[in-house]
């Protein structure tokens, strides 16, 4: 249940970030998140490396109104930015 909530929040963040259209999303998934799910199906569980941290995640589809169609890798918990 918590995982679904976090996944929905990730998808909502992507939707809001991509809605502006002019600038890259400030808090949307980074390119590595999209790369990790390239060629995979929704629900796949890839690992993704951000800088020096490797996280396991789940490939999710963005909301239909996000203006983005690629799957992205969402971690089960928000990454620690410290």
Residue pairs with C-beta under 8 A, 6 or more apart in sequence:
3 58
3 76
6 74
6 76
6 77
6 78
7 58
7 60
7 74
10 29
10 60
10 72
10 74
11 60
11 61
11 62
11 63
11 66
11 74
12 63
13 27
13 28
14 25
14 28
14 29
14 62
14 63
14 66
14 68
14 72
15 62
15 63
15 65
15 66
17 25
17 26
17 27
17 28
18 25
18 28
18 62
18 66
18 67
18 68
19 65
19 66
19 67
21 67
29 72
29 73
29 74
30 50
32 48
32 49
32 50
32 73
33 48
33 57
33 72
33 73
33 74
34 70
34 71
34 72
34 73
35 48
36 46
36 47
36 48
36 57
36 59
36 72
36 73
37 44
37 46
37 59
37 70
37 71
37 72
37 73
38 70
38 71
40 46
40 59
40 71
41 59
41 71
42 59
42 60
42 61
42 71
43 58
43 59
44 58
44 59
44 71
45 56
45 57
45 58
45 59
46 56
46 57
46 59
46 73
47 54
47 55
47 56
47 57
48 54
48 55
48 57
48 73
48 75
49 55
50 79
53 79
55 73
55 75
55 79
56 75
56 76
57 73
57 74
57 75
57 76
58 73
58 74
58 76
59 71
59 72
59 73
59 74
60 71
60 72
60 73
60 74
61 69
61 71
62 68
62 69
62 70
62 72
